[in-house]
Amino acid sequence: MATLTVQTINDAGSSPTFTAASPSGDQFINSGNQVFVIDNTGGGDACIVTITAEVTSIDLTQFGTVTKANTILTVDAGSIGTIGGLYTAIFNDGSNYAQITYDQVDEVLVAVLINQTQI
């Protein structure tokens, strides 16, 4: 499992650095404000990306018990997908990491971005 570095973007612009998706999965420190980007550069297979919901049931006063499943995104070959705004109370493990797995990693690149522009 590889730990991905969160990259800062701002109003000056940026060129994200993509990393090959790890066959054993990836993780990143999740503050709830990042965007996870998947670039399936291959010409063949789609890639199914799963971000594990560490907490699958939570009691909310206004709604009662709410269940949450893993977040799953299929990124077709030659396409880019994004997942963002991962709730820390649901997706963070005991060390504050979000855990990501892939059904295949051939020609799959990933990056984690966060906007740091503030007024």
Secondary structure in CASP SS format (residue, H / E / C, confidence):
PFRMAT SS
TARGET T0000
AUTHOR 0000-0000-0000
METHOD secondary structure of the structure
MODEL  1
M C 1.00
A E 1.00
T E 1.00
L C 1.00
T C 1.00
V E 1.00
Q E 1.00
T E 1.00
I E 1.00
N C 1.00
D C 1.00
A C 1.00
G C 1.00
S C 1.00
S C 1.00
P C 1.00
T C 1.00
F C 1.00
T E 1.00
A E 1.00
A C 1.00
S C 1.00
P C 1.00
S C 1.00
G C 1.00
D E 1.00
Q E 1.00
F E 1.00
I E 1.00
N C 1.00
S C 1.00
G C 1.00
N C 1.00
Q C 1.00
V E 1.00
F E 1.00
V E 1.00
I E 1.00
D E 1.00
N E 1.00
T C 1.00
G C 1.00
G C 1.00
G C 1.00
D C 1.00
A C 1.00
C E 1.00
I E 1.00
V E 1.00
T E 1.00
I E 1.00
T C 1.00
A C 1.00
E C 1.00
V C 1.00
T C 1.00
S E 1.00
I E 1.00
D E 1.00
L E 1.00
T C 1.00
Q C 1.00
F C 1.00
G E 1.00
T E 1.00
V E 1.00
T E 1.00
K C 1.00
A C 1.00
N C 1.00
T E 1.00
I E 1.00
L E 1.00
T E 1.00
V E 1.00
D C 1.00
A C 1.00
G C 1.00
S E 1.00
I E 1.00
G E 1.00
T E 1.00
I E 1.00
G E 1.00
G C 1.00
L C 1.00
Y C 1.00
T H 1.00
A H 1.00
I H 1.00
F H 1.00
N C 1.00
D C 1.00
G C 1.00
S C 1.00
N C 1.00
Y E 1.00
A E 1.00
Q E 1.00
I E 1.00
T E 1.00
Y E 1.00
D C 1.00
Q C 1.00
V C 1.00
D C 1.00
E C 1.00
V E 1.00
L E 1.00
V E 1.00
A E 1.00
V E 1.00
L E 1.00
I E 1.00
N E 1.00
Q C 1.00
T C 1.00
Q C 1.00
I C 1.00
END
